[in-house]
Amino acid sequence: MSALLSNVPVEHAVVIAGGGPTGLMLAGELALAGVDVAIVERRSSQDLTGSRAGGLHARAIEVLEQRGIADRFLAQGQVAQVAGFALIRLDISDFPTRHNYGLALWQNHIERILAGWVDELAVPIYRGREVTGFAQDDSGVDIELSDGRSLRAKYLVGCDGGRSLIRKLAGIDFPGWDPTVSHLIAEVEVAGEPEWGMRHDISGIHGLSRMEDGGPVRVMVTEQHLGAASEPTLSDLSEALVAVYGTDYGIHSPASISRFTDMTRQAASYRNGRVLLAGDAAHVHYPAGGQGLNTGVQDAVNLGWKLAQVVKQTSPESLLDSYQAERHPVAARVLRNTMAQVALMRRPDDRVKALQETMSDLLGMEEPRKRIAAMMSGLDIHYDLGEGHKLLGRRMPDLDLLTADGPLRVFALLHDARPVLLNLGEPGGFDITPWADRVKLVDAKFDGVWELPVLGAVPAPDVVLIRPDGYVAWVGDRTQAGLADALTTWFGPPAAA
Ligand SMILES: Cc1cc2nc3c(=O)[nH]c(=O)nc-3n(C[C@H](O)[C@H](O)[C@H](O)COP(=O)(O)OP(=O)(O)OC[C@H]3O[C@@H](n4cnc5c(N)ncnc54)[C@H](O)[C@@H]3O)c2cc1C
């Protein structure tokens, strides 16, 4: 979108600070729900210097498939068994999902594809400027931009990364653990022929690889001492390489050099009034297991439909409490498992090696492999929605249904991000007229086995209420007991007759 044209604040229902993977996904979700949303992004284009996330896990691929866009990513990446724990590979090819694998695809491609989708949904992106401040009142938020213009929105969402200004200005604490290890990651030219591949030695993990297009060399090296907070230089990289390899291979012409650490922190609250946080703005951790982008994208898919309903006033503001209640524990678990992985990948003295071997043995066993692999791939996420059927609060499987109009997959029903009441019992057995403007009622048949990751087969339900994020909000039998309450809780009170 072109520059803001005047000093009069431009109004949007929701403004997202930051158009990385989380902000883009959230924008798409809100736009699908018909909400007027805009992104403010510091970068002047979607281009990303340096490599960050290397791919998608199974649940993130499923989530994209729920919107009908997974194929765009699959077509450009490499399907592989990518789940792992502290470099111990975990195979998920026997998991009950269509995507029983991960996808190797660099973050710059993931962002480009997401940005293309958001563009199709006509979301304005104010590029090349930053959010520099905001003030909230009872009815909205005034948002200041670095070019002196301002925006007005009902809600502001900080998807502005680990150093989130939105989080700081909202006064939200970011407690956690200071870093203990730092790495330099860079794209450079080399004069000599380096030692290709990964090296795991007494000083940590390092690696050099040629980029896929024959471009620069990608370097990752553990620093001997915790790096300074300042931006790293070519001489820092040279020094770190010499310490490990005895040479810096004549590195020159860096396209990018950055530092990452195992700093581990999580926002104490994901919301302050009309200001919310998602993605790295809400949680940072060591990249082991490749979970950061995946978690941010799923934060966005959890928040999007809830915020849309609150903005449209079909649900009370209290629905937003469930965002923090559901997503904070998920990220807390990611933080915990990355800290465990850092401990396992420390400078490998004999004791750490013994611990690695023990973990490797354990993860070679059926049950531990399944549990940890389901956690790392996001397939075991269970929102605590109370007692009941095993499906409650878990991901709805992508079943092959048979409807009066022919075969249909469950995930196809979710493409427009609307809730679905899926009746697998007697057709016409349910009446949800007061919610018909919000909830799709689908009569279908499914004769197969209901199987969930880790849990295995579960009893076949007669009817399930599926939220737009693909999690099951209510499971019923032939009666309607509890259905009206569940519809009201999740999708707002019944429309007046
Ligand atoms: C070395 C490394 C490897 C990684 N590997 C993986 C992996 O394999 N798998 C995985 O899932 N994750 C991985 N991650 C983590 C992943 O990169 C992040 O979790 C992900 O980028 C978070 O997305 P985000 O949109 O929340 O934040 P970001 O990607 O940080 O995006 C924030 C955006 O906000 C913009 N911005 C910032 N401040 C402002 C402002 N004030 N106003 C406007 N715009 C602003 C920024 O320009 C940026 O575009 C890795 C990270 C690193 C460092």
The ligand as a MOL file (V3000), in Angstrom:
LIG
                    3D

  0  0  0     0  0            999 V3000
M  V30 BEGIN CTAB
M  V30 COUNTS 53 58 0 0 0
M  V30 BEGIN ATOM
M  V30 1 C 19.5850 -19.0980 13.9840 0
M  V30 2 C 18.1230 -19.2870 14.1350 0
M  V30 3 C 17.5460 -20.4550 13.6880 0
M  V30 4 C 16.1810 -20.6540 13.8280 0
M  V30 5 N 15.6340 -21.8060 13.3840 0
M  V30 6 C 14.3150 -22.0120 13.5160 0
M  V30 7 C 13.6910 -23.1780 12.9870 0
M  V30 8 O 14.3460 -24.0410 12.4060 0
M  V30 9 N 12.3470 -23.3330 13.1460 0
M  V30 10 C 11.5840 -22.3690 13.7660 0
M  V30 11 O 10.3730 -22.5770 13.8800 0
M  V30 12 N 12.1340 -21.2410 14.2450 0
M  V30 13 C 13.4770 -21.0360 14.1330 0
M  V30 14 N 14.0190 -19.8710 14.5740 0
M  V30 15 C 13.1610 -18.8780 15.2160 0
M  V30 16 C 12.4010 -18.0230 14.1940 0
M  V30 17 O 13.2860 -17.3770 13.3250 0
M  V30 18 C 11.5560 -17.0040 14.9550 0
M  V30 19 O 10.8550 -17.6590 15.9880 0
M  V30 20 C 10.5510 -16.3120 14.0390 0
M  V30 21 O 11.1930 -15.4730 13.1120 0
M  V30 22 C 9.5720 -15.4870 14.8600 0
M  V30 23 O 8.6800 -14.8460 14.0080 0
M  V30 24 P 7.9790 -13.4930 14.4730 0
M  V30 25 O 7.1560 -13.0680 13.3190 0
M  V30 26 O 7.3230 -13.7190 15.7890 0
M  V30 27 O 9.1620 -12.4750 14.7510 0
M  V30 28 P 10.2600 -11.9220 13.7180 0
M  V30 29 O 10.5570 -12.9210 12.6610 0
M  V30 30 O 11.3700 -11.4060 14.5470 0
M  V30 31 O 9.5210 -10.7340 13.0080 0
M  V30 32 C 9.3210 -9.4960 13.6390 0
M  V30 33 C 9.0870 -8.4510 12.5620 0
M  V30 34 O 8.7690 -7.2210 13.1800 0
M  V30 35 C 9.4770 -6.1740 12.5330 0
M  V30 36 N 9.5860 -5.1200 13.5450 0
M  V30 37 C 10.3150 -5.1160 14.6710 0
M  V30 38 N 10.0830 -4.0260 15.3980 0
M  V30 39 C 9.1610 -3.2980 14.7130 0
M  V30 40 C 8.4960 -2.0700 14.9620 0
M  V30 41 N 8.7120 -1.3530 16.0790 0
M  V30 42 N 7.6080 -1.6240 14.0400 0
M  V30 43 C 7.3620 -2.3420 12.9150 0
M  V30 44 N 7.9700 -3.5120 12.6330 0
M  V30 45 C 8.8490 -3.9850 13.5300 0
M  V30 46 C 10.7670 -6.8090 12.0960 0
M  V30 47 O 11.3430 -6.1110 11.0070 0
M  V30 48 C 10.3140 -8.2110 11.6950 0
M  V30 49 O 9.9340 -8.3000 10.3520 0
M  V30 50 C 15.3880 -19.6470 14.4380 0
M  V30 51 C 15.9590 -18.4610 14.8740 0
M  V30 52 C 17.3250 -18.2900 14.7290 0
M  V30 53 C 17.9340 -17.0050 15.2080 0
M  V30 END ATOM
M  V30 BEGIN BOND
M  V30 1 1 1 2
M  V30 2 1 2 3
M  V30 3 2 2 52
M  V30 4 2 3 4
M  V30 5 1 4 5
M  V30 6 1 4 50
M  V30 7 2 5 6
M  V30 8 1 6 7
M  V30 9 1 6 13
M  V30 10 2 7 8
M  V30 11 1 7 9
M  V30 12 1 9 10
M  V30 13 2 10 11
M  V30 14 1 10 12
M  V30 15 2 12 13
M  V30 16 1 13 14
M  V30 17 1 14 15
M  V30 18 1 14 50
M  V30 19 1 15 16
M  V30 20 1 16 17
M  V30 21 1 16 18
M  V30 22 1 18 19
M  V30 23 1 18 20
M  V30 24 1 20 21
M  V30 25 1 20 22
M  V30 26 1 22 23
M  V30 27 1 23 24
M  V30 28 2 24 25
M  V30 29 1 24 26
M  V30 30 1 24 27
M  V30 31 1 27 28
M  V30 32 2 28 29
M  V30 33 1 28 30
M  V30 34 1 28 31
M  V30 35 1 31 32
M  V30 36 1 32 33
M  V30 37 1 33 34
M  V30 38 1 33 48
M  V30 39 1 34 35
M  V30 40 1 35 36
M  V30 41 1 35 46
M  V30 42 1 36 37
M  V30 43 1 36 45
M  V30 44 2 37 38
M  V30 45 1 38 39
M  V30 46 1 39 40
M  V30 47 2 39 45
M  V30 48 1 40 41
M  V30 49 2 40 42
M  V30 50 1 42 43
M  V30 51 2 43 44
M  V30 52 1 44 45
M  V30 53 1 46 47
M  V30 54 1 46 48
M  V30 55 1 48 49
M  V30 56 2 50 51
M  V30 57 1 51 52
M  V30 58 1 52 53
M  V30 END BOND
M  V30 END CTAB
M  END
